Amino acid sequence: MTEFRITHEIHEVHPDIREKLTATTIEAINESSSRSAEDAALVLRHKLGEIGVHMSDAACLAAVERIRSGKTLRFEIERRDGDEEGDDE
């Protein structure tokens, strides 16, 4: 199962990022429904870039294939280890 992870730092700055990613992904896939999965992945990558999100070609292709096969996308918030107050970095 493919999971799409968002870092905790991005989620704090953009709390609506999951909804925005999902909506943009669905829009891109609908817009490119008659294209190959690879072409749809390029459209998706471009659309995500428009909202300031950079996703690898492989992740875009996985998202396209997942939605086209009737599955849902899950964007998970990834917390780094030792995410506490007082961290040096």
OpenMM code with the backbone's topology and positions (N, CA, C; nanometers):
from openmm import Vec3, app, unit

residues = "MET THR GLU PHE ARG ILE THR HIS GLU ILE HIS GLU VAL HIS PRO ASP ILE ARG GLU LYS LEU THR ALA THR THR ILE GLU ALA ILE ASN GLU SER SER SER ARG SER ALA GLU ASP ALA ALA LEU VAL LEU ARG HIS LYS LEU GLY GLU ILE GLY VAL HIS MET SER ASP ALA ALA CYS LEU ALA ALA VAL GLU ARG ILE ARG SER GLY LYS THR LEU ARG PHE GLU ILE GLU ARG ARG ASP GLY ASP GLU GLU GLY ASP ASP GLU".split()
positions = [
    Vec3(0.0845, -0.1188, 0.0000),
    Vec3(0.0000, 0.0000, 0.0000),
    Vec3(0.0883, 0.1242, 0.0000),
    Vec3(0.0582, 0.2168, -0.0856),
    Vec3(0.1360, 0.3398, -0.0960),
    Vec3(0.0813, 0.4452, -0.0010),
    Vec3(0.1689, 0.5034, 0.0748),
    Vec3(0.1324, 0.6137, 0.1638),
    Vec3(0.2045, 0.7380, 0.1141),
    Vec3(0.1432, 0.8515, 0.1258),
    Vec3(0.2050, 0.9777, 0.0887),
    Vec3(0.2224, 1.0564, 0.2172),
    Vec3(0.3457, 1.0909, 0.2480),
    Vec3(0.3765, 1.1529, 0.3768),
    Vec3(0.4033, 1.3018, 0.3632),
    Vec3(0.3547, 1.3753, 0.4609),
    Vec3(0.3745, 1.5200, 0.4711),
    Vec3(0.4495, 1.5432, 0.6010),
    Vec3(0.5539, 1.6211, 0.5978),
    Vec3(0.6278, 1.6433, 0.7219),
    Vec3(0.5447, 1.7274, 0.8178),
    Vec3(0.5691, 1.7070, 0.9441),
    Vec3(0.4973, 1.7797, 1.0486),
    Vec3(0.5160, 1.9312, 1.0317),
    Vec3(0.6365, 1.9730, 0.9905),
    Vec3(0.6649, 2.1151, 0.9744),
    Vec3(0.5769, 2.1778, 0.8660),
    Vec3(0.5593, 2.1077, 0.7543),
    Vec3(0.4731, 2.1591, 0.6474),
    Vec3(0.3289, 2.1654, 0.6957),
    Vec3(0.2848, 2.0642, 0.7668),
    Vec3(0.1471, 2.0607, 0.8163),
    Vec3(0.1203, 2.1751, 0.9129),
    Vec3(0.2197, 2.2112, 0.9955),
    Vec3(0.2013, 2.3226, 1.0893),
    Vec3(0.1833, 2.4547, 1.0161),
    Vec3(0.2587, 2.4742, 0.9080),
    Vec3(0.2495, 2.5985, 0.8313),
    Vec3(0.1237, 2.6003, 0.7447),
    Vec3(0.0874, 2.4840, 0.6903),
    Vec3(-0.0287, 2.4723, 0.6012),
    Vec3(-0.1213, 2.3626, 0.6533),
    Vec3(-0.2036, 2.3924, 0.7550),
    Vec3(-0.2883, 2.2876, 0.8148),
    Vec3(-0.3887, 2.2261, 0.7167),
    Vec3(-0.4197, 2.2953, 0.6072),
    Vec3(-0.5155, 2.2420, 0.5096),
    Vec3(-0.4462, 2.1697, 0.3946),
    Vec3(-0.3188, 2.1368, 0.4112),
    Vec3(-0.2411, 2.0804, 0.3012),
    Vec3(-0.2974, 1.9473, 0.2513),
    Vec3(-0.3491, 1.8639, 0.3388),
    Vec3(-0.4059, 1.7352, 0.2941),
    Vec3(-0.5213, 1.7568, 0.1973),
    Vec3(-0.6117, 1.8470, 0.2342),
    Vec3(-0.7279, 1.8733, 0.1485),
    Vec3(-0.6840, 1.9331, 0.0154),
    Vec3(-0.5870, 2.0251, 0.0204),
    Vec3(-0.5384, 2.0894, -0.1014),
    Vec3(-0.4701, 1.9875, -0.1927),
    Vec3(-0.3898, 1.8994, -0.1359),
    Vec3(-0.3227, 1.7957, -0.2151),
    Vec3(-0.4236, 1.7011, -0.2783),
    Vec3(-0.5220, 1.6599, -0.2016),
    Vec3(-0.6234, 1.5679, -0.2535),
    Vec3(-0.7019, 1.6328, -0.3669),
    Vec3(-0.7472, 1.7564, -0.3461),
    Vec3(-0.8255, 1.8260, -0.4485),
    Vec3(-0.7435, 1.8481, -0.5754),
    Vec3(-0.6183, 1.8887, -0.5605),
    Vec3(-0.5316, 1.9122, -0.6758),
    Vec3(-0.5043, 1.7829, -0.7506),
    Vec3(-0.4828, 1.6752, -0.6775),
    Vec3(-0.4563, 1.5449, -0.7391),
    Vec3(-0.5764, 1.4978, -0.8195),
    Vec3(-0.6934, 1.5068, -0.7613),
    Vec3(-0.8148, 1.4631, -0.8315),
    Vec3(-0.8402, 1.5505, -0.9538),
    Vec3(-0.8207, 1.6809, -0.9399),
    Vec3(-0.8382, 1.7731, -1.0530),
    Vec3(-0.7440, 1.7369, -1.1679),
    Vec3(-0.6180, 1.7119, -1.1365),
    Vec3(-0.5200, 1.6786, -1.2394),
    Vec3(-0.5542, 1.5472, -1.3075),
    Vec3(-0.5973, 1.4498, -1.2311),
    Vec3(-0.6299, 1.3195, -1.2887),
    Vec3(-0.7556, 1.3280, -1.3748),
    Vec3(-0.8550, 1.4033, -1.3303),
    Vec3(-0.9750, 1.4223, -1.4118),
    Vec3(-0.9427, 1.4951, -1.5411),
    Vec3(-0.8557, 1.5955, -1.5316),
    Vec3(-0.8170, 1.6742, -1.6484),
    Vec3(-0.7424, 1.5888, -1.7514),
    Vec3(-0.6729, 1.4875, -1.7037),
    Vec3(-0.5914, 1.4054, -1.7933),
    Vec3(-0.6444, 1.2630, -1.8033),
    Vec3(-0.7748, 1.2471, -1.7893),
    Vec3(-0.8336, 1.1132, -1.7845),
    Vec3(-0.8126, 1.0325, -1.9113),
    Vec3(-0.8004, 1.0977, -2.0259),
    Vec3(-0.7837, 1.0231, -2.1506),
    Vec3(-0.6366, 0.9980, -2.1836),
    Vec3(-0.5472, 1.0411, -2.0972),
    Vec3(-0.4042, 1.0239, -2.1223),
    Vec3(-0.3509, 0.8993, -2.0523),
    Vec3(-0.2304, 0.8608, -2.0893),
    Vec3(-0.1657, 0.7479, -2.0227),
    Vec3(-0.1367, 0.7856, -1.8780),
    Vec3(-0.1106, 0.6856, -1.7953),
    Vec3(-0.0792, 0.7114, -1.6545),
    Vec3(0.0457, 0.7979, -1.6419),
    Vec3(0.1441, 0.7750, -1.7282),
    Vec3(0.2682, 0.8535, -1.7241),
    Vec3(0.2413, 0.9997, -1.7579),
    Vec3(0.1587, 1.0243, -1.8606),
    Vec3(0.1241, 1.1619, -1.8963),
    Vec3(0.0419, 1.2285, -1.7864),
    Vec3(-0.0498, 1.1522, -1.7272),
    Vec3(-0.1301, 1.2066, -1.6176),
    Vec3(-0.0417, 1.2415, -1.4988),
    Vec3(0.0615, 1.1608, -1.4747),
    Vec3(0.1559, 1.1895, -1.3655),
    Vec3(0.2301, 1.3202, -1.3907),
    Vec3(0.2643, 1.3478, -1.5166),
    Vec3(0.3302, 1.4747, -1.5492),
    Vec3(0.2364, 1.5933, -1.5252),
    Vec3(0.1090, 1.5766, -1.5628),
    Vec3(0.0098, 1.6818, -1.5374),
    Vec3(-0.0024, 1.7041, -1.3867),
    Vec3(-0.0091, 1.5949, -1.3118),
    Vec3(-0.0192, 1.6046, -1.1666),
    Vec3(0.1019, 1.6766, -1.1087),
    Vec3(0.2196, 1.6390, -1.1532),
    Vec3(0.3414, 1.7019, -1.1012),
    Vec3(0.3405, 1.8520, -1.1279),
    Vec3(0.2969, 1.8916, -1.2470),
    Vec3(0.2884, 2.0332, -1.2822),
    Vec3(0.1870, 2.1059, -1.1934),
    Vec3(0.0694, 2.0457, -1.1759),
    Vec3(-0.0349, 2.1081, -1.0925),
    Vec3(0.0105, 2.1217, -0.9479),
    Vec3(0.0775, 2.0201, -0.8965),
    Vec3(0.1284, 2.0285, -0.7594),
    Vec3(0.2333, 2.1394, -0.7486),
    Vec3(0.3163, 2.1532, -0.8506),
    Vec3(0.4153, 2.2603, -0.8519),
    Vec3(0.3509, 2.3976, -0.8456),
    Vec3(0.2328, 2.4112, -0.9060),
    Vec3(0.1602, 2.5385, -0.9023),
    Vec3(0.1178, 2.5772, -0.7614),
    Vec3(0.0990, 2.4778, -0.6734),
    Vec3(0.0619, 2.5095, -0.5348),
    Vec3(0.1824, 2.4991, -0.4411),
    Vec3(0.3017, 2.4867, -0.5013),
    Vec3(0.4237, 2.4872, -0.4220),
    Vec3(0.4622, 2.3545, -0.3616),
    Vec3(0.4075, 2.2448, -0.4164),
    Vec3(0.4387, 2.1112, -0.3658),
    Vec3(0.5205, 2.0376, -0.4712),
    Vec3(0.6302, 1.9781, -0.4284),
    Vec3(0.7141, 1.9024, -0.5206),
    Vec3(0.7074, 1.7553, -0.4829),
    Vec3(0.6702, 1.6749, -0.5810),
    Vec3(0.6534, 1.5319, -0.5599),
    Vec3(0.7320, 1.4604, -0.6691),
    Vec3(0.7954, 1.3506, -0.6374),
    Vec3(0.8757, 1.2781, -0.7361),
    Vec3(0.7861, 1.2215, -0.8466),
    Vec3(0.8498, 1.1924, -0.9604),
    Vec3(0.7761, 1.1306, -1.0715),
    Vec3(0.7120, 0.9993, -1.0275),
    Vec3(0.7876, 0.9198, -0.9509),
    Vec3(0.7365, 0.7900, -0.9057),
    Vec3(0.6151, 0.8066, -0.8145),
    Vec3(0.6191, 0.9061, -0.7258),
    Vec3(0.5060, 0.9292, -0.6351),
    Vec3(0.3841, 0.9784, -0.7119),
    Vec3(0.4056, 1.0636, -0.8109),
    Vec3(0.2932, 1.1122, -0.8928),
    Vec3(0.2306, 0.9966, -0.9701),
    Vec3(0.3144, 0.9113, -1.0270),
    Vec3(0.2630, 0.7957, -1.1004),
    Vec3(0.1863, 0.7021, -1.0069),
    Vec3(0.2395, 0.6803, -0.8869),
    Vec3(0.1708, 0.5947, -0.7893),
    Vec3(0.0347, 0.6537, -0.7526),
    Vec3(0.0276, 0.7851, -0.7369),
    Vec3(-0.0992, 0.8504, -0.7031),
    Vec3(-0.2007, 0.8329, -0.8158),
    Vec3(-0.1560, 0.8530, -0.9394),
    Vec3(-0.2445, 0.8365, -1.0549),
    Vec3(-0.2963, 0.6930, -1.0621),
    Vec3(-0.2065, 0.5978, -1.0525),
    Vec3(-0.2469, 0.4571, -1.0627),
    Vec3(-0.3404, 0.4174, -0.9488),
    Vec3(-0.3138, 0.4709, -0.8322),
    Vec3(-0.3977, 0.4395, -0.7159),
    Vec3(-0.5404, 0.4907, -0.7362),
    Vec3(-0.5541, 0.6141, -0.7787),
    Vec3(-0.6881, 0.6712, -0.7990),
    Vec3(-0.7583, 0.6026, -0.9160),
    Vec3(-0.6860, 0.5782, -1.0233),
    Vec3(-0.7477, 0.5123, -1.1395),
    Vec3(-0.7935, 0.3706, -1.1085),
    Vec3(-0.7319, 0.3081, -1.0102),
    Vec3(-0.7738, 0.1723, -0.9745),
    Vec3(-0.8843, 0.1728, -0.8688),
    Vec3(-0.9350, 0.2922, -0.8364),
    Vec3(-1.0473, 0.3031, -0.7441),
    Vec3(-1.0093, 0.3115, -0.5984),
    Vec3(-0.8812, 0.3241, -0.5701),
    Vec3(-0.8372, 0.3356, -0.4312),
    Vec3(-0.8298, 0.4821, -0.3916),
    Vec3(-0.8204, 0.5057, -0.2631),
    Vec3(-0.8095, 0.6429, -0.2153),
    Vec3(-0.6647, 0.6762, -0.1822),
    Vec3(-0.6358, 0.8055, -0.1798),
    Vec3(-0.5037, 0.8509, -0.1383),
    Vec3(-0.5104, 0.8857, 0.0093),
    Vec3(-0.4041, 0.8517, 0.0797),
    Vec3(-0.3948, 0.8897, 0.2202),
    Vec3(-0.2679, 0.9686, 0.2388),
    Vec3(-0.2838, 1.0941, 0.2760),
    Vec3(-0.1687, 1.1779, 0.3052),
    Vec3(-0.1507, 1.1772, 0.4561),
    Vec3(-0.0426, 1.1177, 0.5020),
    Vec3(-0.0154, 1.1039, 0.6444),
    Vec3(0.0833, 1.2110, 0.6904),
    Vec3(0.0649, 1.2583, 0.8127),
    Vec3(0.1580, 1.3538, 0.8720),
    Vec3(0.2718, 1.2746, 0.9353),
    Vec3(0.3923, 1.3056, 0.8957),
    Vec3(0.5099, 1.2347, 0.9443),
    Vec3(0.5803, 1.3194, 1.0488),
    Vec3(0.5856, 1.2697, 1.1694),
    Vec3(0.6564, 1.3408, 1.2767),
    Vec3(0.7978, 1.2867, 1.2850),
    Vec3(0.8916, 1.3775, 1.3000),
    Vec3(1.0290, 1.3306, 1.3128),
    Vec3(1.0527, 1.2832, 1.4551),
    Vec3(1.1475, 1.1940, 1.4741),
    Vec3(1.1804, 1.1430, 1.6073),
    Vec3(1.2360, 1.2557, 1.6923),
    Vec3(1.1996, 1.2575, 1.8193),
    Vec3(1.2498, 1.3609, 1.9109),
    Vec3(1.1893, 1.4971, 1.8830),
    Vec3(1.0661, 1.4993, 1.8315),
    Vec3(0.9995, 1.6247, 1.7989),
    Vec3(0.9468, 1.6882, 1.9272),
    Vec3(1.0361, 1.7502, 2.0002),
    Vec3(1.0003, 1.8118, 2.1281),
    Vec3(1.0482, 1.9548, 2.1302),
    Vec3(0.9947, 2.0305, 2.2246),
    Vec3(1.0447, 2.1660, 2.2452),
    Vec3(1.1887, 2.1561, 2.2926),
    Vec3(1.2701, 2.2530, 2.2487),
    Vec3(1.4087, 2.2539, 2.2907),
    Vec3(1.5007, 2.1791, 2.1947),
    Vec3(1.4468, 2.1277, 2.0847),
    Vec3(1.5322, 2.0656, 1.9843),
    Vec3(1.6287, 2.1676, 1.9301),
    Vec3(1.7512, 2.1276, 1.9074),
    Vec3(1.8519, 2.2205, 1.8556),
    Vec3(1.8297, 2.2513, 1.7089),
    Vec3(1.7713, 2.1596, 1.6339),
    Vec3(1.7534, 2.1819, 1.4913),
    Vec3(1.6093, 2.2004, 1.4571),
] * unit.nanometer
topology = app.Topology()
chain = topology.addChain("A")
for resn in residues:
    res = topology.addResidue(resn, chain)
    for name in ("N", "CA", "C"):
        topology.addAtom(name, app.Element.getBySymbol(name[0]), res)
